[in-house]
Amino acid sequence: MDGQEEEDLPPVFTTVPTKQKIVFLTIDDGAEKDPDFLRMMSELKVPYTAFLSNYLIEEDYGYFRRMQALGVTLDNHTLTHPYLPGLTYEEQKDEICGMQAVMKRQFGKAPTVFRPPYGNYNGDTLRAAKACGIKYAPLWDEEVFVDHWEYRDWDRSLHPGDIVLTHFRGRDDWDGTMVDDMRRFLNKVTREGYAVARLEDYL
């Protein structure tokens, strides 16, 4: 494979270069389908991006169609959320392209943005993603939970353009709801003078 092709692989990044005091909210998988969360985010007009895995959303595609109708971008997080580097190229391609097909069928279009499960990937992941029509593979710089934040960087703080991860979770996994999780996220972001922007607008 020549160098040129390698350079065209989807870039992987945890932050988007910008001087603006903005962060990006991304929510992964699709396990919890909380109508109060949809209502809250719609009323507050908070943009976010959902990275969906089919095995968690297939029982209720309608919930995510409602989300999409509210202007949320739905992106690819594989069919079954495997550890991708442990799979062959073909298996990875099945996971990513398979989810592309589901999303086209259920939501009208195949996304161009993909997040590898657990943030784990290898060269085959990016080659497979590209073959499936993916242009970007964003990871994250911070993760917010109901009761705490986790940071990748030593300085343990937000930076302009940071991508923040959380998950579709509720009381089954957390001591709280998605609404509580979003309160924690929004409180910190606004207290530190940040606004929330839509990731796709900056790619």
Beta strands, then each sheet from edge to edge (+ up, - down):
strand 1: 12-13
strand 2: 22-29
strand 3: 49-52
strand 4: 73-76
strand 5: 137-138
strand 6: 142-144
strand 7: 149-151
strand 8: 162-167
strand 9: 195-197
sheet 1: 1+ 5+
sheet 2: 4+ 3+ 2+ 8+ 6+ 7-
sheet 3: 4+ 3+ 2+ 9+
end
